[in-house]
Amino acid sequence: MIFYMIALIYIIINIYTIQRIKKWLNCCHTFFRKRWFQTIYIVFYALLASSLLTAFLLPSSDFQVGVKKLSNYWLGTFTYILLALMAAEVGSIILKLLKKMPRRGSAKYKQLLRISGFIVSISILLMSIYGAVHAKNMKTKEYQVTINKEAGSLEGLRIGLVSDLHLGYSFGLKDVEKMVELLNKENLDMVCIAGDIYDNDFDAVDDPEGISQALAQIQSTYGTFATFGNHDVSERLLGGFATKDASQDLRDQRVDKMLEDAGVMILNDEVRLIDHSFYLVGRLDASKSGVAGLKQKTIEEFTKTLDLSKPVLVMEHQPKRLSDQAAAGVDLTMSGHTHNGQLFPGNLLVNLVWENPYGLYQDENFNSIVTSGVGVWGPNMRVGTDSEVVIVDVTFQQQ
């Protein structure tokens, strides 16, 4: 029911958008009023707007992947079309309240419409281009964390944290190779991949064997560990959202093989004592385990069996129940999932949802680090956020 309501709202908004753009074009030049041009414009817009549904309905193929990629760019552009229309409506209301709005149909009114429409169109175009280019501009972000415990003979630990690859429609082999290149510059002790490794459809992954070979090139002292996220299950999405209850959807086993062939150690609600010095806990996703019969354990079920005099590090896709982790004796938890909102103004709104939406959060001896991820979800754009590889420098010291 909710899906159909969203679809109806989407259709209504697009009809409104078509009319607003048509009105602006009509004011710009008589050429744009010609029936053949308006027909082409409406058909072109309708094809873009319906690319979400087209990609959803098409069977898996190279063509379907191409349409899906187009729809991901459209989603980002459409987001800024909506924001621009909202800003225009607010501006119109303000002008009316100030009694500065020209009379509808007058020369001044048409001039205002032409100028404002031009500014809005250029802004949308530039924002979309910037977002698409910036999404591929992978950066390195560093954090320093002190854990007040001894870790055998280790004085510190240098961890590479990546998350949200979303392999498939927007992130592929070249991006993985860039990620590995950045990681290998950092002289790491350990690498953690914190979920959402593929984007629900493994058939869309461009070169699984090549990606496996690239991941195998990651260099670190203790190796590469991975856990899975809510998108690491096989389901077809419409506009980035599930169209049915997907709580029982399972992970495509080919992703496990891809990682295992790369030498990546998968932790499905498992704990490892590494170098007899510290624990690494890899938790199942809180909402979708991806494995039949498996459900995420509570953090207490892990820590009650551990020697809490040793550092406890947790790798979990979603940064949930941080207070529970702190109370259970966890020293550092590493997550992704939020994308830091990915697109402005999402990076401002995400603070309303998560206790730690992004970055480093500290509460006495507890530390939480959330990365914005290396890939993207839905819109193949980033505005106001970065695609990033995170480096965590941990210092161990006895209180």
ABEGO torsion letter per residue (X at the ends): XAAAAAAAAAAAAAAAAAAAAAAAAAAABAAAABAAAAAAAAAAAAAAAAAAAAAAABBBBAAAAAAAAAAAAAAAAAAAAAAAAAAAAAAAAAAAAAGABBBBGBAAAAAAAAAAAAAAAAAAAAAAAAAAAAAABBBBBBBBBBBBBBBEABABBBBBBBBGAGBEAABBAAAAAAAAAAAAAAGBABBBBBEGABBGBAAABABAAAAAAAAAABBBAAEBBBBBBAAABBBBBBGGBBABBAAABBBBAAAAAAAAAAGBBBBBGBBBBBGGABBBBBBBBAABAGBBGBBBBBAAAAAAABBAABBBBBBBABBBGAAAAAAAGBABBBBBGAGGGGBOAAAAAAAAABABABEBBBBEABBBBBBAEABBBEBBBBBGBBBBBBBBBBBBBBX
